[in-house]
Amino acid sequence: MKIFLDTANLDELRRAAEWGIVDGVTTNPSLIAKEGRPIEEQIAKICEIVDGDISAEVVATVAEEMIREGRLLAKIHRNVVVKVPLTRDGIRACSILSREAVRVNVTLCFQPAQALLAAKAGAYIISPFVGRLDDIGLEGMELVRQIVQIYRNYGFKTQVLAASLRMPNHVIASALAGADIGTMPFKVLDQLFNHPLTDRGLEQFLKDWGKVFQEAPAAR
Ligand code: E4P
């Protein structure tokens, strides 16, 4: 499963990029607004930090305007994936942009039938929102499982991007469900490293080493 960061914050992206495990980035209007810079500028900076698919979302709600906005966003950098909401206009914009070879991420997907429409419209990525379904008492991960199954049944090429992941268990469940991509905030990515036995084990290894040797081999 590819790991994407769900942020438009450059410091977070730089820190995570250093680990060498970030395959791409998703942004949305809320995340871009939080950084307070024009979207073209912020997305261009993100593209300098991470070499992978970078989703940039349109804010227009009418298909023709979404298409115009999408074409402009796609020109920022070759890695930009244009994000459109799963509305009638969004699906229409997706069909047209996809035919122009603009890669489209269809976002705000909350049920499998919507994902089927996105695939039919040639979407490059579908984004089911797990956490927001959990928030209203539903089992968000079931949506990811169902979409993966439907796409497999018919050989759709659209990649399933598990979004709105709020905790490490969401990441594990997405991978088990066969999602192509999981996108998560920096905090969740950082949490994936943690296990108390790793810390305890390392402490013991270093203690045992220190009883016999004074320095590390590289320091000699
Ligand atoms: C995905 O592309 C969205 O930006 C994101 O995952 C939404 O997550 P949230 O529900 O935590 O805001």
Boltz pocket constraint, residues with backbone or C-beta under 6 A from the ligand:
constraints:
  - pocket:
      binder: B
      contacts: [[A, 6], [A, 26], [A, 27], [A, 28], [A, 107], [A, 127], [A, 129], [A, 131], [A, 132], [A, 163], [A, 164], [A, 165], [A, 183]]
      max_distance: 6.0
